Amino acid sequence: MSLIVGVDDYSSESDVIIIPSALDFVSQDEMLTPLGRLDKYAASENVFNRQMVARSLLDTLREVCDDERDCIAVLERISRLADDSEPTVRAELMEQVPHIALFCQENRPSIPYAFSKYLLPIVVRYLADQNNQVRKTSQAALLALLEQELIERFDVETKVCPVLIELTAPDSNDDVKTEAVAIMCKMAPMVGKDITERLILPRFCEMCCDCRMFHVRKVCAANFGDICSVVGQQATEEMLLPRFFQLCSDNVWGVRKACAECFMAVSCATCQEIRRTKLSALFINLISDPSRWVRQAAFQSLGPFISTFANPSSSGQYFKEESKSSEDTPVEDKNSFRPSGIVFVPVDSSLLCTLSSESHQEAASNENDKKPANCKSALRPEGGASSPDSALLDQELYNSFHFWRTPLPEIDLDIELEQGSGDTLSPETPEETSEVTVPGSSNITMATRKELEEMIENLEPHIDDPDVKAQVDVLSAALRASSLDAHEEASDAEKRSDVQDELGVNGLPNCKINHDASVPLISDAVENMDSALRYIHNDSDLSTNSSFSPDEERRSKVQDVVPQALLDQYLSMTDPSRAQTVDTEIAKHCAYSLPGVALTLGRQNWHCLRETYETLASDMQWKVRRTLAFSIHELAVILGDQLTAADLVPIFNGFLKDLDEVRIGVLKHLHDFLKLLHIDKRREYLYQLQEFLVTDNSRNWRFRAELAEQLILLLELYSPRDVYDYLRPIALNLCADKVSSVRWISYKLVSEMVKKLHTATPPTFGVDLINELVENFGRCPKWSGRQAFVFVCQTVIEDDCLPMDQFAVHLMPQLLTLANDRVPNVRVLLAKTLRQTLLEKEYFLTSASCHQEAVEQTIMALQMDRDSDVKYFASIHPASTKISDDAMSTASSTY
């Protein structure tokens, strides 16, 4: 084909000019090899062409991956392209390096050592590039490569770390030095303890003292907690803490603020003694800092810091085998709350509950005898020792005084521990018994960690909510701290024995007592212990007193788990003056961390927090109340059923009548909270469930959807009669909701209700519910109601909520009559249900009954339906379309 230009009717052929078209020949690029194209555009003077080369490197490698020599040639071109004078080309190249490195890793047989030889040198060289964009891109590439473990350990030690150390030298460029320190801190968790301790830690300590640039010190302070977590307790205490103290007193407020923000992570990496004696005083200085921004950060970190004092021995928890029947459970166990295998026992913090033989053996097998625990004895009261206290009221059973008697001066634990019987220890012991260490603390640690993990697991589905996320952070800190404390108990045992003689606790020669400062010392004087127990007994009843004297009020805030100065500062966060001098949202930060603080103090010290919690619950800011509403169920787990009934239930009731933003917090965990209450108290809420159907905004359909989800869980907590009388009307109301998402969850609710009521004895309630479904939905004048009936039937079949013979008798007759429904949507859903759900059940495949015949006749009628969609779903087995898809498609048309 050619183009003729300048030709008229009278010109000769020699005057015709023929210009070749691009279609007359093959493109030169298509004739070039991949390497040829690469060379052509890499040498182009056009910057965009060179950027295109960098962008297409991975594609070029894929084209030549079968030839090792060509792969090496491409990698060599990459090295030359890295010298490009244009920053945008270098930045584009660096963005492709992680992808190219991953390709090289997957094709190692073809191109061995490609990354280490050709790509890594470019990455580390660009860390010092003059262009800021190139440096930032190389930093991101390096971290991505480390995260994907594409850099060999040897290369990290010999090629990466030396460059970073050089870039942080005193004579290095200021910006480069700051960025290099940040990279060192971020890569520490990826390269591990050994490399960090040998190669990164010394330079990091030097950078903490950089007198010239506060930017460097600020970066070090911001990442201090991460470095501590990597190098561990010993290196933290020996090398890092002195630097941390310097940073906390830095003359730049931004550095001090960064220290306050990472204080919890630093505390998690230290022992309890340093945490109590040194870090606490340091934190008090930050709370009283001249800078408002530092004080603000310190108060935000106060609750998380307190949570690092969590001590398993003072939390009042131990592991309980769930297989033990209620008949064999002691009286005090029956009056204790038992969530998920954890029994909360009201224990004085100086005492440790006796472990059962099963849990003792489990602890021994799990811990492999690597953590010798401190021996603490707790004796159950003898059967004949009770006098006027023998007839105790239920509400008094919580007190430690009624559970534990004073430990006798001489206790022999050898026989009990060897046999693992878990029975009450005998007071008759020979004085010459050697010192014994009870391997029980590991069990307590396991129990506390299990409880913390369950709390975090319950909150994680709602992690998108910032309130919930903050609570998860606090509980995670308590989890890490409890793990560290359990690990350090063995190493601190000898240190504590020296303190034991000084403090006058030699009255227990056969038993190691936990002398951690968070646990009160046990005196060998029986009178002192009796008075202490009586004080605890009286103190636990403070909630019943209408007024306090000044001394009693002050004493009610005293505890010995955390330094009192820290707790006093935490309690002051509800003071209105704090909102003016520190942070307008300081009360919200207090509410964030309250579950972690409560867990740390233990239920025996709840009296210290009770007033603060009540103040927060009545705060004028709904965000504060919302935070408490989202965590009240976790606090109930910590406090146990009796304190929950006394102190949390009234607040819970108030939240139920609050704004929707607050009510949603209690609604999301309604089941979690109600299951902790006594059955009689739990039944009181049956009358209030109906109120959740009323919201401030009728468009808030997610509120009703959450209610349906919770009602499914609540079915197990109530009797069949209660379910029928109170939950059934709500469920049927939700099935007729205007929003399809609410209806779909409600179908699941109704099917589960049918299952529960049908298996009850007698099954009268189940039959009545089925009849109501048939009458109100199966024969509903509105087509949406009839469609809802089909959905319920489909869910009942899929979840096996009814035996198929019972389904065929009670629900199927009305279901089959809908084959003649005048609305195609109903018939389409019926066809899907019969073909995809009902006929997959063995009952209808094998039994030659009248029911099977009726189903086949109905399907044949649907196959001849005038609607094409009905024919389609009735005639073949289409791709699996589950009820969730149906609910969001077919039913959504009724919105």
TABEL-V271488 format. One record per helix or strand of 3 or more residues. SS is the DSSP state (H for helix, E for strand). FROM is the first residue (numbers start at 1). LEN is the number of residues. If there is no record, write none. Layout:
ss & from & len
SS & FROM & LEN
SS & FROM & LEN
This chain:
ss & from & len
E & 2 & 4
H & 13 & 3
E & 17 & 4
H & 22 & 3
H & 28 & 4
H & 34 & 9
H & 47 & 9
H & 57 & 7
H & 68 & 14
H & 87 & 20
H & 114 & 13
H & 132 & 16
H & 153 & 15
H & 174 & 18
H & 193 & 16
H & 214 & 9
H & 224 & 25
H & 253 & 9
H & 263 & 6
H & 272 & 16
H & 292 & 16
H & 312 & 3
E & 317 & 3
H & 326 & 3
H & 331 & 4
E & 342 & 3
H & 357 & 11
H & 388 & 3
H & 394 & 3
H & 400 & 4
H & 414 & 6
H & 441 & 20
H & 466 & 37
H & 526 & 15
H & 542 & 3
H & 550 & 7
H & 564 & 11
H & 576 & 6
H & 586 & 16
H & 603 & 15
H & 622 & 18
H & 641 & 16
H & 660 & 9
H & 670 & 5
H & 679 & 9
H & 689 & 5
H & 701 & 17
H & 720 & 16
H & 740 & 20
H & 764 & 15
H & 783 & 16
H & 804 & 7
H & 812 & 9
H & 824 & 17
H & 842 & 5
H & 850 & 14
H & 868 & 8
H & 883 & 7
H & 891 & 4
